[in-house]
Amino acid sequence: MTKSVFLASLSLMLLATAPTQQVSKQLPDGFAYIRDIIPHIEVDLRYCGHHNFIGKPVKGYLEPRAILSKQATEALAKVEKELNKNNMGLKIYDAYRPQSAVNHFVNWSKDPKDTLGKAEFYPTEDKGLLFKRGYIASKSGHSRGSTVDLTIIMLDSKIELDMGSPFDFLGEISGHHYKKLSQEQLKNRELLRYAMEKQGFRAYSKEWWHYTLNNEPFKDRYFDFPVQ
């Protein structure tokens, strides 16, 4: 084997065994991958898998990579920094959501037989009324890029704080005005709300996990690029 062939073979071997790195793809102007700005934040992008209210992966979610507008991401970084001072941090369930995913929800709602997630996520709700009750919308703030679903975790254990109901539980108990909770649960919800509102986010009354940046940059635009 000649020296040049040996070096070429060695280079190929090193490339094959080198650890793979997640490469950031090109996003529309004004958007960012959250972990590019907050590298240590926890992400559990539920609509990429089966653990969600429809019970299957949602169209438009190709990879579990959380995306937001740059302004929303930078504001979220301030929330994370404040929580870190008390050994706490954020966990993202959903961020930017393509319009194709919203359309998937709309089509799903029209099939009364498709109730894979009912027992866990909407046991007391009529699937046909989820839109009317405001749990799902045909146009979502998530598609504008500055709305995020999240909770608080302990940094050392990664355990989520008890918020009284799970993420995406569609029912009265998930609303901010629901008070039949323990003092700890009420305190945890208030902690999340205070931390988010302090950095310019506003809450959605029916979902304790749902927050939108007040000064969102794309107030009238709904995007449909895939999550990848």
Sequence and secondary structure as in RCSB ss.txt:
>XXXX:A:sequence
MTKSVFLASLSLMLLATAPTQQVSKQLPDGFAYIRDIIPHIEVDLRYCGHHNFIGKPVKGYLEPRAILSKQATEA
LAKVEKELNKNNMGLKIYDAYRPQSAVNHFVNWSKDPKDTLGKAEFYPTEDKGLLFKRGYIASKSGHSRGSTVDL
TIIMLDSKIELDMGSPFDFLGEISGHHYKKLSQEQLKNRELLRYAMEKQGFRAYSKEWWHYTLNNEPFKDRYFDF
PVQ
>XXXX:A:secstr
  HHHHHHHHHHHHHHHS          TTEEEHHHHSTT EE  GGGSS STTSS  TTB S   EEEHHHHHH
HHHHHHHHHTTTEEEEEEE    HHHHHHHHHHHT TT  TTHHHH TTS GGGTTTTTSS SS GGGGT EEEE
EEEETTT  B   SS TT  SGGGSTT   S HHHHHHHHHHHHHHHHTTEEEETTEEEEEEETT S TT     
 B 
